Amino acid sequence: MVWNRVMAHCGLSWPHRPERVLAVLTAVAFGIVVAATATGFVLAGELDRHTPRELYFLYLAGLIVLGFALARWPRLAVPLLALAMVDFCLGIGSHVLRELELADSSILPTNYNPASGFTWHPLLQGTPIPSLKGGATGLTITHSSEGTRGRDYTEEELRTKTVVAIFGGSTTYDIGVSDNDTWSARLEEALGENAYAVINHGVLGYSTVENLIQTAFYQDKFGIAPACALYYVGWNDLRSAHFSRRDSGYARYHLPSQIDSLKVRRIGTGYVSTSPVFTILARMISLWADTAVRPPCRAASRGAAAILRSKPCSCAMCAPSPPSTATAAFAPSGWARS
C-alpha cells in the first residue's frame, strides 16, 4: 500500500505522470549534489555547526525536500527546486570565483557568525557598542560601558588618578591584540596603574575629523574629564588626501565610507543572507532606498559588479578602507554582552 502511494506520488504508477517524474528526479539528483558539496566543505574544515553557512545548506535541503514533497503539484515543486538551484549556483559559484581570485567578494554565507561590534552614530557614523566582549581565537577585545576599548573604571577610582585620554584610529584601538597588550594598556602600566588611568577612545578608521568631534563632545568618560590627551593619527587622513573636490570635514568620502567599514548600515554592501538571491535583491533595494549617502566610486557604473562588492570600494580613486579587513579579525567568535 505504502509503496503504491510512493510510486503514485513519483508519477511512476499507471497512468504515468512524466511531470512528477521530472520533479522527483531533479530533487533527488540535486540533493545528491548539495550533499556532496556540503561534505566537501566539512572535509575542508569550512563548514561548522551553528554558522550561517550551515544554515545555508539546511535552507537548500529544506527547499529540496519541500520540492520532493510537492511533486504531485509540479507547478509548486518546480519553482522551489529552481530557487534552490539558483541559490546554490550563486552561492557556490561566487565562492569559487573568489577562491580563484576572479571576484572581489562572495555571497556564500560565512562559516562564522559575523558581528562588527559597532553601532551607527549621527555624528561619528560608527561607535563601539558599549559593554561588549569578543575577539578572534586567542584574543580578548572588550568595550567598556562607556564604549571605550578596555575595562570599566569607576568615577571614585578616577578621582584619585590622573586621567589620560588617547584618540586615534585602528592603531589606537589596537585591533590585533588583546586588551592587556594595547599600547594604551602598556602606557598605563608604564606610568603606574595606581596613579594614572589611560582611557582608549580609538575606533577603527577614525580620522582627525572624528577625533575633533570626540574631543569637543565626548572626551569625558566615567564622569571625569581627562587631564591631558594623546593623538596617534594620520593614516586615515591620507585616504582623503588629493581626493577630487575634497570636503574639509571629509563628508564626501571618508565619513560615508565608515558606515560600511564599521558595518553599521542595516543592509550594507557586505550584507549576506541565507539566500544569495535575497542578498542581491536586498542590496539592490538598499542602493535605491537607503538615505545614507554612499562614498563616490568609479565602480558605481559597473552595475551588478558594484552590487556584489563587499568593500566600500576598491578602485584607484577610492582605496579600500583598512577597517573593512580589520573588523574580520574579531568576527569569527562574535560578540557577547559583558
N, C-alpha and C positions, 0 to 999 in steps of 0.2 A: 504493500500500500504506500509506504513512505517513498520507496524507490520510484514508483509510478508518478508520485507527485513531483519528485525531483526532476524526473525526465520531462514531465509536462512543463514544469517551470523553466527548464532549459530549452524548451521547444523541440525536444528530440522524440516525443511521442506523436502518434498519429492523431490529427494531421500535423505534419512538421511545420514549425514556425521559424524560418531562417532568420528573421529579425531578432528573435530571442537568442538563437544560437550565436549570432554575431556579438550580441551584448555580453553573453556569458563568456565566450572565448576571449573577448577583449579584456574583460575584467580579470580572468584567470591569468592570461599572458602578461598583462600589465602588472598584476600583483606580484608575479614572479620577478619581473624586472625591478620593481620597487624594493622587494625583499632582498634581492641580490645587491642592490646599491646600498641599502642600509647596512647589510652585513659587511660590505667593503669599508664603509665609514667606521664601523665598530672595530674591525681588524686594524684599521689605520690609526685608531685612537682619536677619531674625530667625531664621535657620536657618544655622548654621555647621557646619563639619566637626568631627568628634570631640567632639561635645557630647551631653548626654542627650537633647536634642530630636531630633538626627539619629538617635540610636538608637531613639527612639520611632517615627519614621516608618519606619525599617528593620524594626522589630518588626511594625508594621501590614502592611508589604509582605510580610513573611515569612508572616504568617497568611493573607493573601490568596492568595499563591502556593500555599501548602500546601492551602488550601481548594479551589483550582482543580485541583491535582494529585489530590486525593481525591474528585473529582466522581463517580467510579464508585461511591463509597460515601457517599451523601448524609448518612447518619446520623453520619458523621465530619466531612464537609465543612461542613455547616450550623452545628454548634456553633462551629467555628473562625471562620467568617465572622461569626457573631453576636457572638462575643467581640471580634473586630476592630471591628465597628460600635459596640458599647457603649463600648469603649476610645476610639474616635475621638470619639464624641459627648460623653463625659465630659471628655476632654482638651481638645478644641477648644471645646466648649460652655462649660466653666469659664473658659477663656481669654477668650472673647468677653464673658462676663458681667463678668469683672474689668475688661476694657477699657472696658466701658460703665458701670463703677462700680456694678454691681448685685450684686457679690460681693466679699468681702474678700480672697479668695485664689483661686489656680488650681491644679489638679492636673496641668496640662500640664507635662511635664519642661522644665527651664530650658534656655536657649541658652548656658549656660556650665557649667563644672564646679564646683559649689559645694563649699566646704570652710571650716569655721569657724575652723580653726587653734587650737581649744581642746579639752581633754580633761576628762573627769569627775574630780572630786576629792571625797573623802568629807567634808571639812570645808568647803571653799570652793565646792563644787558644780562649778565650772569653772575651769581654769587654762590658761595658754598652753602649747601643745605646744613643748617645747624644740627649738632648732636648726631652726627653720622660717623660710623666706624666701618672701614672696609680695607681693601688692599689686595694686590696680587699675591701670589704664593710667596711666603716669606717676608712680606711687607705689612706694616701696620700704618694705616693712614686714618687719622682722626680729625673730625671737625668739632670744635668746641660748641658750647651752647650759644656763643656769640658769632658763630660762623667763621672763626679763625682756625688756622692749622695748628693742631696740637691740643693739649689738655685744657681743662677749665681752670680758671682762677677765681678766687672769691674777692669781693671788694675789701674785706678786712685784711686779707693777705697782701693785696697790692698796696694798701695804705702804709705798709711797713717797708716797702721796696721802691726802688727807682724803676719806673716803667719805661721800657724802650720799645717803640713801635717800628716794625720794619715793613716796607712796602716794595712790591715788585711783581713779576710775572711767575712763570713756572719755575725759574731758577731760585726764586724766593720761597714759593710754595714747596719746592723740592719733591717733585712727583716720584722720583726714582728711589727714594729712601724712606725708611720708617721714621716715625715721629721723633725718636730719640737721636736720629742721625741727621736731621735737618741742620743747616748751618745756623738757624735761629736757636735751636736747642743747644748746639755746641757753644754758641756765643753766650747764652745764659749760663751755661756750665763754667765757661772760662771767666766770666765776670763775677760769678759767685751767686749761686741759686738762692742764698739766704738774703742777699742784698739787692738783686736785680731780677726783673721779670721781663723777658723778651717776647712780645706778642707778635705773632706772624700773620700779617694781613695779606700775604702774597696770594695771587689767584692766577691760574693758568691763562696765559695770553694777555694779561693786563699790560697796558702801556702807561705812559705818563699822564694820559687823559684820565683813565680810571683812577690812577694814584692821586691825581689832583682832587677828584671828587671824593675819594676816600678821606683824604687829609682834611678837606673842608667840612665834611658832614659826618664821617663815620670813624674818626680816629679814636674816639673814646670807646673802650671796651671794658666790660665788667664794672662799669660805673666809675672808672678812673681815667683821667686824661694822661697821656704819656708825657714824660719829662723831655724826651727827645725822639727823633725819628731817623731811621736809615733808609735810603732808597737804593735798590740794586736794579737799575733799569737800563734800557737802551735797545735791546734786541727787538722787542715788539714794536718799537717806534720805527725801526728800519723797514718794516713791512709797508708803511705808508709813505716812505720817502720816495720822491720823484714820481709819485702817482699823479696821473693826469687830473687836473682840477682838484687837487687835494684840499679837503676841508681842514681848517686849523684845529678843529676838535675831533678829527678822524671820523666824522659822521658819514662819509661817503663810502668807505670801505671797511676799515678796521672794526668799528663798533657793530655794524650789521653782521660781519663775519663771525663775531664772537657768539652770536646766538646759535649758530650751527656748530662752532668749535666746541662749545661747552655743552652742546646737545640739550638746550633748554627750549627749543621750539617743540610744540606739540607734535607736529608731523614735519620733520626736517628732511634735509637731503640725504640723511643717513638712516631714515626710518625704514625698518624692515618688519613686516608682519608675517604671520604663519603662511599666508597665501601670497606668493610672488605677484599674482595678478592684482590682488588688492593693494599690494605695495606700490605698484606702478600707478594704479588709479588714484590712490591716496596722495602720492607725490605730485601727480598732475593737478589734482584739485587744490592742493596746498599752494602750488605755484600760482594758480589763478586767484585763489581766495585769501591767502594769507596777507594780512595788512602790514606785517613787519617787512620793511624794505630789505631785499637781499643785496649783497655786495655786487658791484658791477663785474661782469666777467665776459670775456670774448667767447667763452664756450656756450653762452646762453643761446646763441643762434644755432646750436647743433641739435636742437630738438630732443629726441629720445635719449641721446648720449648724455645730455645735461641732466635729464630727469633721473637716470640711473646712477649718476655720480654720487659717491658717498662723502666726498670732501666739498668744502665750500667752493673750491676752485683749484685747478692745477695748471692753468695756462701761464704763459710767460708774464702776463701783466699781474696776475694775482697768485703769488706763490702760496702753496698750501699752508694753512695755519699750524704752527707747532702743537697747539693743544689738541688738535684732532687725533694725532698719534699718541700724545701724552695721556689722554683720558683712557685709552685702551690698556694702559699699563696696570690700572687697578680694576678694570671692568670685570675680569673673569670671576672674581668671587663676590662682586656686587657690594652693596652697602646694607648696613643694618642700623636701626636707631640705637644709640647708646644710652 
